[in-house]
Amino acid sequence: MTFLSMTRRKLLLGTAVTLAAPAILTRTSLAQSAEPDMSMDDDAMAPPPQLKSFKIGNFSVTVIRDGKVVGEKPHETFGTNQKPEDVAALLETNLLPSDKFINSFAPTLIDTGSEVILFDTGLGEGARQMGNGRLLSSLMAAGYDADQVTAVVLTHMHGDHIGGLMEGGQPAFKNARYFAGQVEFDFWKDPAREGTPAEGNHKMVLRNVVPLAEKITFIKGGSTVIPGVTAIEAFGHTPGHLIFTVESEGRRLVVTGDTANHYVLSLQRPDWEVRFDMDKAQAAATRKKVFDMIAADRVPFVGYHMPFPAVGYVEKFEQGYRFIPETYQLEL
């Protein structure tokens, strides 16, 4: 262990969150601040940062809760091709309320020692008045500055994944290069989206993604982002949705984005249609393919909308999968 790592561990001893060892000097300086810089938050009553840190081989992983929203009438979002009473019954069987649900947002940071990679960027500055858009302040609580992010990887281009790309009209991660699916970008940039239900998201892509196009490396399934991080096509939720495998020292993690958006309704019933899946049949087929792989390989995954800290495993269960939250597996 380096002197810097020992110093930082002493500084953070007793805190509620276990943080990854620092990769570079400026992280130690940030961690020494008495409080994270909250100037980017419009809501002074915003909750404290919520983080989950662990190791995958030599990689340090930090999952960040960008925020959450409470939704009503779950059957209008999940299981839209099912009877409302059947959706309610499955929720109640799993000791969940049948009339409300919580949707969390979980960007993931991976520090390889030479790269600091951010997967998705949360809701952004426009959500802060509601206590969301917590990514930047949470990064600082984890000992990172936005300027230290060397790569931003987008699973897809829905607003809750690209909202944090810009800050005050400027790139939030000014030193980063970007990786995004070619199919995804082409779809959302296309003027054919105008006058359709996709127009709002099209405009956000024009505002947040297109200005960064010169710095984007457009990728497809099988593309390597950096050594150990590989893209896999997982189309359906959006036309070019990607997931990523992360491998180091024989350990593996899958970043699944929005392949499944509810740990019960989307996993136990992968065939049930989801309102925000653009190609519902393809999304269902992708869910089964991806989670068959995760279950068979017994590897952990980070799901963007899974219950925070959004990390867990799945096993085959009835006609779908049972979500098993990570407890201490990744600490050993």
C-alpha positions as CSV (number, residue, x, y, z in Angstrom):
1,M,0.0,0.0,0.0
2,T,1.4,3.5,-0.9
3,F,1.8,6.3,1.5
4,L,-1.0,8.2,-0.2
5,S,-3.4,5.3,0.2
6,M,-2.5,5.0,3.9
7,T,-3.1,8.7,4.4
8,R,-6.4,8.7,2.7
9,R,-7.6,5.6,4.5
10,K,-6.8,7.3,7.8
11,L,-8.7,10.5,6.7
12,L,-11.8,8.5,5.8
13,L,-11.8,6.0,8.7
14,G,-15.2,5.9,10.3
15,T,-17.1,7.3,7.4
16,A,-20.3,5.4,6.3
17,V,-18.9,4.7,2.8
18,T,-15.9,2.6,1.9
19,L,-14.0,4.4,-0.8
20,A,-11.5,3.1,-3.4
21,A,-7.8,3.8,-2.9
22,P,-6.7,7.0,-4.7
23,A,-5.2,6.7,-8.1
24,I,-3.6,10.1,-8.4
25,L,-2.5,12.9,-6.1
26,T,-5.4,15.3,-6.6
27,R,-7.9,12.7,-5.4
28,T,-6.2,12.8,-2.0
29,S,-6.4,16.6,-1.9
30,L,-10.2,16.3,-2.6
31,A,-10.7,13.7,0.1
32,Q,-9.0,16.0,2.6
33,S,-11.8,18.6,2.2
34,A,-14.0,18.8,5.3
35,E,-17.2,18.7,3.1
36,P,-17.8,18.0,-0.6
37,D,-18.5,21.0,-2.7
38,M,-22.2,21.3,-2.8
39,S,-22.3,24.6,-4.8
40,M,-23.8,22.7,-7.8
41,D,-26.9,21.8,-5.9
42,D,-29.9,24.1,-6.1
43,D,-31.6,22.3,-3.2
44,A,-29.8,22.9,0.1
45,M,-31.8,20.1,1.7
46,A,-30.5,17.5,-0.9
47,P,-29.6,14.2,0.8
48,P,-25.9,13.3,1.4
49,P,-24.1,11.3,-1.3
50,Q,-24.8,7.6,-1.5
51,L,-21.9,5.5,-2.8
52,K,-21.0,1.9,-3.1
53,S,-17.4,1.0,-3.7
54,F,-15.7,-2.4,-4.4
55,K,-12.9,-4.0,-6.4
56,I,-13.1,-6.0,-9.6
57,G,-9.6,-7.4,-9.8
58,N,-7.3,-4.3,-9.9
59,F,-10.1,-2.0,-10.9
60,S,-11.8,0.2,-8.3
61,V,-15.6,0.5,-8.9
62,T,-17.8,3.2,-7.4
63,V,-21.6,3.1,-8.0
64,I,-23.2,6.5,-7.4
65,R,-26.8,7.3,-6.6
66,D,-27.6,10.3,-8.9
67,G,-31.1,10.4,-7.4
68,K,-34.5,8.7,-7.2
69,V,-38.1,9.4,-8.1
70,V,-41.3,7.8,-6.7
71,G,-43.6,6.5,-9.4
72,E,-47.3,5.6,-9.1
73,K,-49.4,3.0,-10.8
74,P,-46.5,0.5,-11.5
75,H,-48.7,-1.4,-14.0
76,E,-48.6,1.7,-16.3
77,T,-44.8,1.3,-16.6
78,F,-44.1,-2.4,-16.1
79,G,-46.2,-5.3,-17.4
80,T,-48.2,-3.0,-19.6
81,N,-49.4,-6.0,-21.6
82,Q,-50.7,-7.6,-18.4
83,K,-53.7,-7.2,-16.2
84,P,-53.1,-4.5,-13.5
85,E,-54.2,-7.0,-10.9
86,D,-51.6,-9.5,-12.0
87,V,-48.9,-6.8,-11.7
88,A,-50.2,-5.9,-8.3
89,A,-50.2,-9.5,-7.2
90,L,-46.6,-10.1,-8.2
91,L,-45.5,-7.0,-6.3
92,E,-47.4,-8.0,-3.2
93,T,-46.0,-11.5,-3.4
94,N,-42.6,-9.9,-3.2
95,L,-43.6,-7.7,-0.2
96,L,-43.7,-4.5,-2.3
97,P,-46.5,-1.9,-2.5
98,S,-48.7,-2.4,-5.5
99,D,-49.5,1.3,-6.0
100,K,-46.0,2.9,-5.9
101,F,-42.4,2.2,-6.8
102,I,-39.0,3.9,-6.5
103,N,-36.8,4.4,-9.6
104,S,-33.1,5.0,-8.8
105,F,-30.4,6.2,-11.1
106,A,-26.9,4.8,-10.7
107,P,-24.0,5.9,-12.9
108,T,-20.8,3.9,-12.3
109,L,-17.2,5.0,-12.1
110,I,-14.3,2.6,-12.7
111,D,-10.8,3.6,-11.9
112,T,-8.3,1.3,-13.6
113,G,-5.2,3.0,-12.2
114,S,-4.5,4.7,-15.5
115,E,-8.1,5.6,-16.6
116,V,-11.1,7.0,-14.8
117,I,-14.2,5.8,-16.7
118,L,-17.7,7.0,-16.1
119,F,-20.7,4.9,-17.3
120,D,-23.6,7.2,-17.9
121,T,-24.1,10.7,-16.4
122,G,-27.4,10.9,-14.6
123,L,-30.1,13.5,-14.8
124,G,-28.0,16.6,-14.7
125,E,-28.4,20.1,-13.4
126,G,-32.0,20.4,-14.4
127,A,-33.0,17.8,-11.8
128,R,-31.2,19.4,-8.8
129,Q,-34.2,21.3,-7.5
130,M,-35.9,18.0,-6.9
131,G,-32.8,16.6,-5.0
132,N,-31.5,14.7,-8.1
133,G,-28.6,15.3,-10.4
134,R,-26.2,14.3,-7.6
135,L,-23.4,12.9,-9.8
136,L,-20.9,15.7,-9.6
137,S,-21.1,16.4,-5.8
138,S,-21.1,12.6,-5.2
139,L,-17.9,12.2,-7.3
140,M,-16.2,14.7,-5.1
141,A,-17.4,12.8,-2.0
142,A,-15.8,9.8,-3.5
143,G,-12.5,11.7,-3.9
144,Y,-12.7,12.5,-7.6
145,D,-13.0,15.7,-9.6
146,A,-15.0,15.8,-12.8
147,D,-11.8,16.9,-14.6
148,Q,-10.2,13.6,-13.7
149,V,-12.7,11.6,-15.7
150,T,-10.8,10.4,-18.7
151,A,-13.6,8.5,-20.5
152,V,-17.4,8.8,-20.5
153,V,-19.2,5.7,-21.8
154,L,-22.9,5.8,-22.7
155,T,-25.1,2.7,-22.6
156,H,-27.7,4.7,-24.5
157,M,-29.0,8.2,-25.0
158,H,-32.2,8.5,-22.9
159,G,-32.3,11.7,-20.9
160,D,-31.5,10.2,-17.5
161,H,-28.2,8.9,-18.9
162,I,-27.0,11.9,-20.9
163,G,-28.5,14.7,-18.7
164,G,-25.2,15.2,-16.9
165,L,-23.0,15.5,-19.9
166,M,-23.3,19.3,-19.9
167,E,-23.0,21.8,-17.0
168,G,-23.9,25.4,-17.5
169,G,-23.8,24.9,-21.3
170,Q,-20.2,23.5,-21.2
171,P,-18.9,19.9,-21.1
172,A,-19.1,18.6,-17.5
173,F,-16.1,16.4,-18.1
174,K,-13.8,18.6,-20.0
175,N,-10.8,16.3,-20.2
176,A,-12.8,13.2,-21.1
177,R,-13.1,11.4,-24.4
178,Y,-16.4,9.7,-25.1
179,F,-17.7,6.3,-26.3
180,A,-21.2,5.8,-27.6
181,G,-23.0,3.4,-29.9
182,Q,-23.1,4.4,-33.6
183,V,-26.6,3.0,-34.0
184,E,-27.8,4.9,-31.0
185,F,-26.4,8.2,-32.0
186,D,-27.6,7.9,-35.6
187,F,-31.1,7.2,-34.4
188,W,-31.4,10.0,-32.0
189,K,-29.7,12.6,-34.1
190,D,-31.9,11.9,-37.1
191,P,-34.4,14.8,-37.9
192,A,-37.0,12.0,-38.5
193,R,-37.5,12.1,-34.7
194,E,-39.1,15.5,-35.0
195,G,-42.9,15.4,-34.6
196,T,-42.8,11.9,-33.0
197,P,-42.9,10.9,-29.3
198,A,-39.1,10.7,-29.5
199,E,-38.8,14.4,-30.3
200,G,-38.0,15.6,-26.7
201,N,-35.2,13.1,-26.3
202,H,-34.0,14.0,-29.8
203,K,-33.7,17.6,-28.8
204,M,-31.7,16.6,-25.7
205,V,-29.3,14.6,-27.8
206,L,-28.8,17.7,-30.0
207,R,-28.2,19.8,-27.0
208,N,-26.0,17.4,-24.9
209,V,-24.4,14.9,-27.2
210,V,-24.0,16.4,-30.6
211,P,-21.7,19.2,-29.4
212,L,-19.3,16.5,-28.2
213,A,-19.3,14.5,-31.4
214,E,-15.8,15.3,-32.3
215,K,-14.6,13.7,-29.1
216,I,-16.8,10.6,-29.4
217,T,-15.5,7.2,-30.5
218,F,-18.5,5.5,-32.0
219,I,-18.6,1.8,-31.1
220,K,-20.6,-1.4,-31.7
221,G,-20.8,-4.8,-30.1
222,G,-17.4,-6.3,-29.6
223,S,-15.6,-2.9,-29.5
224,T,-13.0,-2.4,-26.8
225,V,-13.4,0.8,-24.8
226,I,-10.1,0.3,-22.9
227,P,-8.4,-3.0,-22.2
228,G,-10.8,-5.0,-20.0
229,V,-14.0,-3.1,-21.0
230,T,-15.9,-4.5,-24.0
231,A,-19.3,-3.5,-25.5
232,I,-22.1,-6.0,-26.2
233,E,-25.1,-5.2,-28.2
234,A,-28.3,-5.3,-26.1
235,F,-30.8,-3.6,-28.4
236,G,-34.5,-3.2,-27.6
237,H,-34.8,-0.7,-24.8
238,T,-33.5,1.7,-27.4
239,P,-32.3,1.0,-31.0
240,G,-28.6,1.0,-30.1
241,H,-28.5,0.1,-26.4
242,L,-25.2,-1.3,-25.3
243,I,-24.0,-3.2,-22.2
244,F,-20.4,-3.6,-21.1
245,T,-18.3,-6.4,-19.6
246,V,-15.6,-5.3,-17.2
247,E,-12.7,-7.7,-16.5
248,S,-9.6,-7.5,-14.4
249,E,-7.4,-10.2,-12.8
250,G,-9.9,-12.9,-13.7
251,R,-12.8,-11.1,-12.0
252,R,-15.8,-9.8,-14.1
253,L,-18.7,-7.3,-13.8
254,V,-21.4,-6.5,-16.3
255,V,-22.8,-3.0,-16.6
256,T,-26.3,-3.7,-17.9
257,G,-27.7,-0.2,-18.3
258,D,-31.5,-0.4,-18.8
259,T,-31.7,-4.0,-19.9
260,A,-33.9,-4.6,-16.9
261,N,-35.5,-1.6,-15.0
262,H,-37.2,-3.3,-12.1
263,Y,-35.7,-6.0,-9.9
264,V,-39.0,-7.9,-9.7
265,L,-41.2,-6.9,-12.6
266,S,-38.5,-7.0,-15.2
267,L,-36.5,-9.9,-13.9
268,Q,-39.1,-12.3,-12.6
269,R,-41.2,-11.7,-15.7
270,P,-38.7,-10.8,-18.5
271,D,-41.5,-11.2,-21.1
272,W,-43.6,-8.4,-19.5
273,E,-43.6,-5.3,-21.6
274,V,-42.1,-2.1,-20.3
275,R,-43.5,1.3,-21.3
276,F,-40.1,2.8,-22.1
277,D,-38.7,-0.1,-24.1
278,M,-38.9,1.1,-27.7
279,D,-38.9,-2.3,-29.3
280,K,-40.7,-4.4,-26.7
281,A,-40.3,-7.8,-28.2
282,Q,-36.6,-7.2,-28.9
283,A,-36.1,-5.8,-25.3
284,A,-37.7,-9.0,-23.8
285,A,-35.5,-11.2,-25.9
286,T,-32.4,-9.2,-24.9
287,R,-33.3,-9.4,-21.2
288,K,-33.4,-13.2,-21.4
289,K,-30.2,-13.4,-23.4
290,V,-28.3,-11.1,-21.1
291,F,-29.5,-12.5,-17.8
292,D,-29.2,-16.1,-18.9
293,M,-25.5,-15.2,-19.4
294,I,-25.2,-13.5,-16.0
295,A,-27.0,-16.3,-14.2
296,A,-25.0,-19.0,-16.0
297,D,-21.6,-17.3,-15.4
298,R,-22.5,-16.3,-11.8
299,V,-21.1,-12.8,-12.2
300,P,-22.2,-9.6,-10.6
301,F,-23.9,-6.8,-12.5
302,V,-24.7,-3.2,-12.1
303,G,-28.2,-2.3,-13.2
304,Y,-28.9,1.4,-13.6
305,H,-32.3,1.3,-12.1
306,M,-31.9,-1.6,-9.7
307,P,-32.4,-0.8,-5.9
308,F,-29.4,1.1,-4.8
309,P,-26.6,0.2,-4.5
310,A,-27.7,-1.4,-7.8
311,V,-25.2,-4.3,-7.6
312,G,-26.2,-7.9,-7.5
313,Y,-26.5,-11.3,-9.0
314,V,-29.4,-13.3,-10.6
315,E,-30.3,-16.9,-10.6
316,K,-32.9,-18.7,-12.7
317,F,-36.3,-18.6,-11.0
318,E,-39.6,-19.8,-12.4
319,Q,-40.1,-18.2,-15.8
320,G,-37.4,-15.5,-15.1
321,Y,-34.8,-14.6,-12.6
322,R,-34.4,-13.9,-8.9
323,F,-32.4,-10.8,-8.0
324,I,-29.8,-11.4,-5.3
325,P,-28.4,-8.1,-3.9
326,E,-24.6,-8.1,-3.3
327,T,-23.8,-8.2,0.4
328,Y,-20.1,-9.0,1.1
329,Q,-19.1,-11.1,-2.0
330,L,-17.2,-8.2,-3.5
331,E,-15.4,-7.4,-0.3
332,L,-13.6,-10.7,-0.1
